[in-house]
């Protein structure tokens, strides 16, 4: 299956004969980048904010998922798990749903606007995660580079794709990718246009893959 990044937290997941998914489509007037012109069967929304919930930007969709639950659509198994923001007892914390997509045994976790490091119990509930799409550029309340690295160490995915960080196309103030790479003990990482992954290509030790955001 193939993973393509369109900036911020928006990805397209595709596999022949299975449902196409777009995650967290954004309003470009808020998030920056170019207007989205994508087609998909399923759209997932992690939380109700214009940088993540602009579902009208995606054509052809038959399902829009906005909260926790278990779904089977177009041969893809999807688990939505609600996470909290600043603290379990905080009444003003933003609700977030992270999603785990199972494409023929390859599991991709989109962590949405995760704001705190999950507990071991929450991590175990997700099951095995092969590819983690992780927000790394949080400044005010969002997941910062150090916390993102901690989440990676808990999930132990084969592949990490960072998202939600400052780029030339972004209008939202976020931290740069370099901070997260430093936390992971890495320097510059080669950038690639998309990632094709199958059960046989998932590394045993965690690798960080940096994608360039695609212009439409």
Residue pairs with C-beta under 8 A, 6 or more apart in sequence:
1 13
1 14
1 15
1 18
1 103
1 104
1 106
1 196
1 197
1 198
2 13
2 14
2 15
2 194
2 195
2 196
2 197
3 11
3 12
3 13
3 108
3 131
3 133
3 161
3 194
3 195
3 196
3 197
3 211
4 11
4 12
4 14
4 193
4 194
4 211
4 214
5 11
5 161
5 163
5 194
5 211
5 212
5 213
5 214
6 12
6 33
6 36
6 38
6 213
6 214
6 216
7 26
7 31
7 32
7 33
7 167
7 169
7 170
7 213
8 24
8 26
8 31
8 32
8 33
8 51
8 52
8 163
8 164
8 170
8 172
9 23
9 24
9 26
9 46
9 51
9 52
9 110
9 112
9 113
9 133
9 135
9 163
9 164
10 22
10 23
10 24
10 25
10 26
10 36
11 22
11 23
11 24
11 110
11 133
11 161
11 163
12 20
12 21
12 22
12 23
12 38
12 40
13 20
13 21
13 22
13 23
13 101
13 103
13 108
14 20
15 76
15 103
15 104
17 75
18 74
18 75
18 76
18 103
18 104
19 40
19 41
19 42
19 73
19 74
19 75
19 76
20 39
20 40
20 41
20 42
20 74
21 40
21 41
21 42
21 43
21 44
21 76
21 78
21 101
22 38
22 40
22 42
22 43
22 44
22 58
22 61
23 43
23 44
23 46
23 99
23 110
23 133
24 44
24 45
24 46
24 51
24 52
24 53
24 110
24 112
25 36
25 38
25 43
25 52
25 53
25 54
25 55
25 57
25 58
26 33
26 36
26 50
26 51
26 52
26 54
26 57
27 50
27 51
27 54
27 57
28 34
28 35
28 36
29 50
30 50
30 51
30 171
30 172
31 50
31 51
31 170
31 171
31 172
32 169
32 170
32 171
32 172
33 169
33 170
33 213
34 169
34 215
34 216
35 57
35 216
36 54
36 57
36 58
36 216
37 57
37 59
37 216
38 57
38 58
38 59
38 216
39 58
39 59
39 60
40 58
40 59
40 60
40 61
41 60
41 61
41 62
41 63
41 73
41 74
42 61
42 62
42 63
42 64
42 65
42 73
42 74
42 76
42 78
43 55
43 58
43 61
43 63
43 64
43 65
44 64
44 65
44 66
44 78
44 80
44 97
44 99
44 110
45 52
45 53
45 55
45 64
45 65
45 66
45 97
46 52
46 96
46 97
46 98
46 99
46 110
46 111
46 112
46 113
47 53
47 94
47 95
47 96
47 97
47 112
47 113
48 66
48 95
49 94
49 113
51 172
52 112
52 113
53 66
55 61
55 64
62 73
63 71
63 73
65 71
65 78
65 80
65 97
65 99
66 97
67 80
67 82
67 97
68 80
68 81
68 82
68 97
69 79
69 80
70 77
70 78
70 79
70 80
71 77
71 78
71 79
71 80
72 78
75 104
76 101
76 102
76 103
77 101
77 102
78 99
78 100
78 101
78 102
79 99
79 100
79 102
79 126
80 97
80 98
80 99
81 97
81 98
81 99
81 100
81 122
81 125
81 126
82 95
82 96
82 97
83 96
83 97
83 98
83 112
83 114
83 115
83 116
83 118
83 122
84 90
84 93
84 95
84 96
84 115
84 116
85 93
85 94
85 95
85 96
85 115
85 116
85 141
86 92
86 93
86 115
86 116
86 141
87 93
87 116
93 115
94 113
94 115
96 112
96 113
96 114
96 115
97 112
98 109
98 110
98 111
98 112
98 114
98 126
99 109
99 110
99 112
100 107
100 108
100 109
100 110
100 126
100 127
100 129
101 107
101 108
101 109
101 110
104 199
105 199
106 130
106 131
106 197
106 198
106 199
106 202
107 127
107 128
107 129
107 130
107 131
108 129
108 130
108 131
108 132
108 133
109 126
109 129
109 131
109 132
109 133
109 155
109 157
110 133
111 132
111 133
111 134
111 135
111 143
111 151
112 135
113 135
113 142
113 143
113 164
114 134
114 135
114 143
114 151
115 138
115 141
115 142
115 143
116 143
116 147
117 147
117 150
117 151
117 154
118 151
118 154
120 154
123 154
123 155
126 155
129 155
129 156
129 157
130 157
130 158
130 159
130 197
130 199
130 202
131 157
131 158
131 159
131 160
131 161
131 195
131 197
131 202
132 151
132 152
132 155
132 157
132 159
132 160
132 161
133 161
133 163
134 143
134 148
134 151
134 152
134 160
134 161
134 162
134 163
135 142
135 143
135 148
135 162
135 163
135 164
135 165
136 143
136 144
136 145
136 148
136 162
136 163
136 164
136 165
136 175
136 177
136 179
136 180
137 144
137 145
137 164
137 165
137 166
137 174
137 175
137 176
137 177
137 179
137 180
138 144
138 147
138 148
138 164
138 174
138 175
139 173
139 174
139 175
142 164
142 174
143 151
143 164
144 175
144 179
145 175
145 179
145 180
145 182
145 183
146 183
148 162
148 180
148 183
149 180
149 183
149 184
152 160
152 184
152 206
156 206
157 206
158 202
158 203
158 204
158 205
158 206
158 207
159 195
159 197
159 202
159 203
159 206
159 207
159 208
159 209
160 184
160 206
160 207
160 208
160 209
161 195
161 208
161 209
161 210
161 211
162 177
162 180
162 208
162 210
164 174
165 174
165 175
165 176
165 177
165 180
166 173
166 174
166 175
166 176
166 177
167 177
167 213
169 213
177 210
181 187
181 188
181 189
181 208
184 208
186 208
189 208
189 209
189 210
190 210
191 210
191 211
191 212
192 209
192 210
192 211
192 212
193 211
193 212
193 214
194 211
194 214
195 209
195 211
